[in-house]
């Protein structure tokens, strides 16, 4: 019985991996995300006061995860990220307040922090972005793909997103790596901020649009291209497809033709 799968094991030992010194091993980010949220907000921890022990546990967990991914110089990178946790908390509070102010269905900031999938996705993105800026490979993508899995919101950790970011509902949102989003931007479900081309040779270039301050993008709007700029305080209507820039204070909408039949008569 012990040799039952020996031949199959040899066949599965791909030379690209078997000759490598070590390969990154993925670990489940759920515990890290839970402990991160508990560190930043009392809503996710048993005791109201944050204890030093909790920070030590989060740090140790993150270090183990980075080590399993074979991240070099993991500890200095992690120290840099941890030093920015107060700024991360402040940015997320600004996001939560913006969501509360913009959503009539939101009853309190506590409700936003505890229940809103858009806020959850933003929180994970902003943390992942810190790791991205620190040059940590793979781990930022693990975090944002976890948020994607849980919420249907796909934000690349390399995107740059300003304060007071609002995601309303959120399912199906895609925000690409080189997207730049200003302050006070509001995005509804199904919005795509993407690239005109997905060719590999475009890597390292500005492939995704720039959305300036105060823009609202309604459901299923698609904005593509690295040179596309949505001017500040513009409104992009639902189902709009944009591949060119629009000036500030623009209103862009998709005009649909609707035929209503009543009583079987067109």
C-alpha positions as CSV (number, residue, x, y, z in Angstrom):
1,X,0.0,0.0,0.0
2,X,2.8,2.4,0.7
3,X,4.0,2.2,-2.9
4,X,0.6,2.5,-4.4
5,X,1.1,6.0,-5.7
6,X,4.9,6.1,-6.0
7,X,4.8,6.1,-9.8
8,X,2.2,8.8,-9.9
9,X,4.1,10.9,-7.5
10,X,7.2,10.8,-9.7
11,X,5.2,11.8,-12.7
12,X,3.7,14.7,-10.8
13,X,7.2,15.9,-9.7
14,X,7.4,18.7,-12.3
15,X,11.1,19.5,-13.0
16,X,10.4,23.3,-12.8
17,X,9.4,22.9,-9.2
18,X,11.5,19.9,-8.1
19,X,14.8,21.6,-9.0
20,X,13.8,24.9,-7.3
21,X,15.4,25.5,-3.9
22,X,12.0,26.5,-2.4
23,X,8.7,27.6,-3.9
24,X,6.2,30.0,-2.3
25,X,3.5,28.2,-0.3
26,X,0.1,29.9,-0.1
27,X,-1.6,30.2,3.3
28,X,-5.2,31.1,4.1
29,X,-5.5,34.9,4.7
30,X,-8.7,34.7,6.7
31,X,-7.1,34.7,10.1
32,X,-4.8,37.6,9.1
33,X,-7.7,39.7,7.9
34,X,-9.8,38.9,11.0
35,X,-6.9,39.9,13.3
36,X,-6.1,43.0,11.2
37,X,-9.7,44.3,11.4
38,X,-9.7,43.5,15.2
39,X,-6.6,45.6,15.5
40,X,-8.0,48.6,13.6
41,X,-11.6,48.5,14.9
42,X,-13.1,47.5,18.3
43,X,-16.1,46.2,16.4
44,X,-14.1,43.0,15.6
45,X,-12.6,42.2,19.0
46,X,-13.9,41.0,22.3
47,X,-12.3,43.7,24.5
48,X,-12.8,47.3,23.6
49,X,-9.2,48.2,24.5
50,X,-6.5,47.2,22.0
51,X,-3.7,45.2,23.8
52,X,-0.1,45.1,22.9
53,X,-0.4,41.3,22.8
54,X,-2.8,41.6,19.8
55,X,-0.3,43.6,17.8
56,X,2.4,41.0,18.6
57,X,0.1,38.2,17.5
58,X,-0.8,40.0,14.2
59,X,2.9,40.7,13.6
60,X,3.9,37.1,14.2
61,X,1.2,35.7,12.0
62,X,2.1,38.1,9.1
63,X,5.8,37.2,9.5
64,X,4.9,33.5,9.2
65,X,2.8,34.0,6.1
66,X,5.5,36.1,4.4
67,X,8.1,33.4,5.3
68,X,6.0,30.7,3.8
69,X,5.9,32.8,0.6
70,X,9.7,33.0,0.6
71,X,9.6,36.8,0.9
72,X,13.1,38.2,1.3
73,X,13.7,40.9,4.0
74,X,10.2,40.2,5.3
75,X,10.8,41.7,8.7
76,X,11.9,45.2,7.6
77,X,9.0,45.3,5.1
78,X,6.5,44.3,7.8
79,X,7.9,46.9,10.2
80,X,7.3,49.5,7.6
81,X,3.7,48.4,7.1
82,X,3.0,48.3,10.8
83,X,4.3,51.8,11.3
84,X,1.6,53.0,8.9
85,X,-1.3,51.2,10.7
86,X,-2.5,54.5,12.4
87,X,-2.7,56.2,9.0
88,X,-4.5,53.2,7.6
89,X,-7.0,53.4,10.4
90,X,-7.6,57.1,9.8
91,X,-8.0,56.6,6.0
92,X,-10.6,53.8,6.6
93,X,-12.5,56.0,9.1
94,X,-12.7,58.7,6.3
95,X,-14.0,56.0,3.9
96,X,-16.6,54.8,6.4
97,X,-17.8,58.4,7.1
98,X,-18.1,59.0,3.3
99,X,-20.2,55.8,2.9
100,X,-22.5,56.8,5.8
101,X,-22.9,60.3,4.4
102,X,-23.7,59.1,0.9
103,X,-26.0,56.2,1.6
104,X,-29.6,56.8,3.0
105,X,-29.8,53.2,4.0
106,X,-26.9,53.4,6.4
107,X,-28.0,54.1,9.9
108,X,-24.6,54.5,11.6
109,X,-20.9,54.3,11.1
110,X,-20.9,51.2,13.1
111,X,-23.3,49.5,10.6
112,X,-21.0,50.5,7.8
113,X,-17.9,49.1,9.5
114,X,-19.5,45.9,10.6
115,X,-21.7,45.0,7.6
116,X,-20.9,46.8,4.4
117,X,-19.0,44.6,1.8
118,X,-17.7,47.7,0.1
119,X,-16.0,48.9,3.3
120,X,-14.6,45.4,3.9
121,X,-13.1,45.3,0.4
122,X,-11.7,48.8,0.8
123,X,-10.1,47.9,4.2
124,X,-8.4,44.9,2.7
125,X,-7.3,46.8,-0.4
126,X,-5.7,49.6,1.6
127,X,-3.8,47.1,3.7
128,X,-2.7,45.2,0.6
129,X,-1.6,48.5,-1.0
130,X,0.8,49.1,1.9
131,X,2.4,45.7,1.3
132,X,2.5,46.5,-2.4
133,X,4.3,49.8,-1.8
134,X,6.8,47.9,0.5
135,X,7.7,45.7,-2.4
136,X,6.3,42.5,-0.9
137,X,5.4,40.0,-3.7
138,X,2.3,37.8,-3.9
139,X,0.9,38.6,-0.4
140,X,-0.9,41.8,-1.5
141,X,-2.6,39.8,-4.3
142,X,-3.6,37.0,-1.8
143,X,-5.3,39.7,0.3
144,X,-7.2,41.4,-2.5
145,X,-8.2,38.1,-4.0
146,X,-9.6,37.1,-0.6
147,X,-11.7,40.3,-0.7
148,X,-12.7,39.5,-4.2
149,X,-13.8,36.0,-3.2
150,X,-15.9,37.3,-0.3
151,X,-17.5,40.4,-1.9
152,X,-17.2,40.1,-5.7
153,X,-15.1,43.3,-5.6
154,X,-11.8,43.0,-7.5
155,X,-9.3,45.8,-6.7
156,X,-5.6,45.3,-7.6
157,X,-3.3,46.3,-4.7
158,X,-1.3,48.5,-7.1
159,X,-4.2,50.9,-7.7
160,X,-4.0,54.3,-6.1
161,X,-7.2,55.4,-4.4
162,X,-7.8,58.6,-2.6
163,X,-9.6,59.3,0.7
164,X,-13.3,59.1,1.1
165,X,-13.8,56.3,-1.3
166,X,-17.3,54.9,-1.5
167,X,-18.4,51.6,-2.9
168,X,-22.1,51.2,-3.0
169,X,-23.3,47.5,-3.2
170,X,-20.1,46.6,-5.1
171,X,-20.6,43.2,-6.7
172,X,-18.7,43.0,-10.0
173,X,-16.5,46.0,-9.5
174,X,-13.1,45.7,-11.2
175,X,-10.3,48.2,-10.6
176,X,-7.0,47.6,-12.4
177,X,-3.4,47.9,-11.3
178,X,-2.5,51.3,-12.7
179,X,-5.9,53.0,-11.9
180,X,-5.6,56.3,-10.2
181,X,-8.7,57.4,-8.2
182,X,-9.0,60.8,-6.6
183,X,-10.7,61.9,-3.4
184,X,-14.4,61.5,-2.7
185,X,-15.1,59.1,-5.6
186,X,-18.3,57.0,-5.5
187,X,-18.5,53.7,-7.5
188,X,-21.6,51.5,-7.9
189,X,-21.8,47.8,-8.7
190,X,-20.5,46.4,-11.9
191,X,-18.2,49.3,-12.7
192,X,-14.9,48.4,-14.5
193,X,-11.9,50.7,-14.5
194,X,-9.8,48.6,-16.9
195,X,-7.3,48.4,-19.8
196,X,-7.9,48.7,-23.5
197,X,-5.3,46.0,-24.1
198,X,-4.3,43.0,-22.1
199,X,-1.1,42.2,-24.0
200,X,1.8,41.2,-21.8
201,X,4.1,43.7,-23.4
202,X,1.9,46.5,-21.8
203,X,3.1,45.4,-18.3
204,X,4.7,48.3,-16.5
205,X,2.8,51.0,-18.4
206,X,-0.2,53.1,-17.4
207,X,-3.0,50.9,-18.7
208,X,-5.9,51.9,-16.6
209,X,-7.8,55.2,-16.3
210,X,-7.5,58.2,-14.0
211,X,-10.7,59.2,-12.1
212,X,-10.4,62.7,-10.6
213,X,-12.0,63.9,-7.3
214,X,-15.7,63.8,-6.7
215,X,-16.6,61.6,-9.7
216,X,-19.6,59.3,-9.5
217,X,-19.7,56.1,-11.6
218,X,-23.1,54.4,-11.8
219,X,-23.7,50.7,-12.2
220,X,-22.1,48.8,-15.0
221,X,-20.1,51.8,-16.3
222,X,-16.9,50.8,-18.1
223,X,-14.0,53.1,-18.4
224,X,-10.9,51.9,-20.2
225,X,-7.4,53.0,-21.1
226,X,-4.3,54.5,-19.4
227,X,-4.8,57.9,-21.1
228,X,-8.5,58.2,-20.3
229,X,-9.2,60.8,-17.6
230,X,-12.5,61.4,-16.0
231,X,-12.5,65.1,-15.0
232,X,-13.4,66.0,-11.5
233,X,-17.0,66.1,-10.3
234,X,-18.3,64.3,-13.4
235,X,-21.1,61.8,-13.4
236,X,-20.8,58.7,-15.5
237,X,-24.2,57.0,-16.0
238,X,-25.1,53.4,-15.9
239,X,-24.0,51.1,-18.8
240,X,-21.7,53.8,-20.3
241,X,-18.7,52.6,-22.2
242,X,-15.8,55.1,-22.2
243,X,-12.4,55.0,-23.9
244,X,-11.7,58.7,-24.1
245,X,-11.3,61.5,-21.6
246,X,-14.1,63.8,-20.5
247,X,-13.7,67.3,-19.0
248,X,-14.6,68.2,-15.4
249,X,-18.2,68.5,-14.4
250,X,-19.3,66.3,-17.4
251,X,-22.5,64.2,-17.4
252,X,-22.2,61.1,-19.6
253,X,-25.1,58.7,-20.0
254,X,-26.2,55.8,-22.1
255,X,-29.5,56.4,-23.9
256,X,-31.4,53.2,-24.1
257,X,-34.5,52.7,-26.3
258,X,-37.3,51.0,-24.4
259,X,-40.5,49.7,-26.0
260,X,-43.4,49.2,-23.7
261,X,-46.2,46.9,-24.7
262,X,-49.6,47.0,-23.0
263,X,-52.5,44.7,-23.6
264,X,-50.6,42.9,-26.3
265,X,-50.5,46.0,-28.5
266,X,-47.2,47.5,-29.4
